[in-house]
Amino acid sequence: MSTATLSKTLQKFLSEIENQSSKEILKGYYPADAVIDAFTKGEESGAKKAFDDFKDQYVSKVTQIILDGTNLMRDLMKKGHQISGFYLNPSQLCFMITTPIENTYNEAFIDDFYALAQKYEQDFLNSISHLCALNSFRIPG
């Protein structure tokens, strides 16, 4: 057999195998192009789902921080204390409330602030405890 004949026969055989392999499932094996396509689609939708989950969690946390900060400001103002400003740090997930300098040595403000801070901390710890209890009873699957 000449090299040219062998080459044509080999090309024909490879062409038949290529066509067959992309169309048939052989005992748990799948065509490579189908596996690669499924992996690519799964990777794309997985990345989108992960991003969407992250975004939803982040928005929820920032919203909670805003609510906590505005509630603290409201409670301080109800007690007659002046608020100068409210600032958010979205990368650290925290807030800062500024007050006039006089509050630095105003014992009523200090007492009210620490009482409210303790209340908010306890509320937070109770909600975390509640969430942990819910997660520990979660049914798998």
Sequence and secondary structure as in RCSB ss.txt:
>XXXX:A:sequence
MSTATLSKTLQKFLSEIENQSSKEILKGYYPADAVIDAFTKGEESGAKKAFDDFKDQYVSKVTQIILDGTNLMRD
LMKKGHQISGFYLNPSQLCFMITTPIENTYNEAFIDDFYALAQKYEQDFLNSISHLCALNSFRIPG
>XXXX:A:secstr
  HHHHHHHHHHHHHHHHHHHTT  BTTB  HHHHHHHHHHHHHHHHHHHHHHHHHHHHHHHHHHHHHHHHHHHH
HHHTT    EEEEETTTTEEEEE  GGGGS HHHHHHHHHHHHHHHHHHHHHHHHHHHHHHT    
